[in-house]
Amino acid sequence: MVTEVVPGRRQRRGGQQGASPKSVGRRSGHLLRLLARDKVGLVGLVIVVLMIAAAALAPLISPYDPTAMSDQRLAPPGGDFPLGADEAGRDLLSRALYGARTSLTVSLIVVTCAGAIGVLLGLLAGFYRGVLDAIITPATDIMFSFPTLLLALAVVAARGPGTENLVLALVIVFIPSFARIVRGTAMSVRREPYVESGQAVGLSNTRLILKYILPNSVAPIAVQFTTSIAYAILIEASLGYLGLGVQPPQPSWGSMLSNGKSFMEMSVWPSVVPGVCIMIAVLGFNLLGDTLRDVLDPRLRGRSSR
């Protein structure tokens, strides 16, 4: 009598198993509990949640229109302006809130698009190997050889300043990091017994990728996604500072910082406010990303759960 080999059951008997919906749910709950117990990760999570809430509710909580000018130029904090006013008499608190919308929107769009493309390329290169790997891997290596900011500057300079060109430049910059991470995971998981069992019973390559390869790549993708947002905020602010990012009158932390530097001798607040916002945003995403890395690392998972 021939016994049918079922990949999922073979996994459970041998102690190795692919990710199932129930196991993914258990891992998600376990991850949330570990994050709640980790003070550093909890601080990062609180910062991220508050910043997202502030950006989403900016039209409701900002005291003024971020582009409305007044005669109270470079006013100090207090009175009509809680955080002061810039060189054009615009409220810094309102501009900081709308600047958060700009930075978060650009960063989330960039990292989501770059992640989707990079994950696809990494899966193709790591699972199929051969010609696809010979094309994709050298291309990502070439892109890695350029400094990130320099590559973004080259794309924006070639296409001109503006939000669309900024997003395109940053998407190109972040694709290789996702592709490399997913490629390594796909190459490792592809050699696992349960994947070979799936191939033996005739599962298609698409089903193998969706059922085994991709779920096992979720952890490194999540960590890379979080840390990439922090880096994207920095690059977006850097390009805005150079005048190559989001164009006026739309508020941007980088452009606010650039405009404020010319008036440092008269008032430091137009530079301090966006600078502190950038610092807090990057800190929050980095703290959350570092904690996710520690929690999701198999070598540290046992220690983290104690």
C-alpha angles and dihedrals in degrees: 000000000000117000116213114235112230111193096211094050093045087055095056093047093050096044093246122099142168122242114277127185091258093048091047089052092050091048091050092052091046090049092052091050091051091048090050090054095047109083095198093049091045091053090050092048092050092050092049094047093047092048093049090048092049092049093047093048096041094114089054102041103033109102095215144019104275091227097045112115129207140180093255095092117182091359113176122242115287137053113046093355116052093196098025132255133277130236091285095047093255119149110258094205092056092045091048091052093048089043087058088054090052096047095044094044093050093043095048093047091047097047093042093051094041090046093051093049094040093048091051093049092046092051092049093047096043099041104036097030112175118083094354092055091045090057103036100043098052090045092055091044090055091051090049090056091068120076108254097236092044091053091049090048091051093052094046092045091051095049100030133246122303141102096272094050090044091054092047092050094049093046089056090048096052101042097083096056093055093043093052095048095048092044091057093048093047092051091050098045093043090069094052118115095240091057090050088049090053091051090049094056092047105259112165120247091246091055092047090052094047095042102040116004101047098043090052089053095055095092098054090040091054092051093046091047093054097046092043091058090057091050092046090054089053094048092045090052091046093052090044089052089054092048094248099105133063108353127229141298087036107088118244129172091228095051091044089054091048094050093046096054092072091060100043093119092057100036133357096195098086087061101033096054098056091037092055091046091054091047094050094045094050091043092052095050092043093051091049092046094049091050092048089051092052094044095046096043107105091215092057100032094089093051092045093054096053 
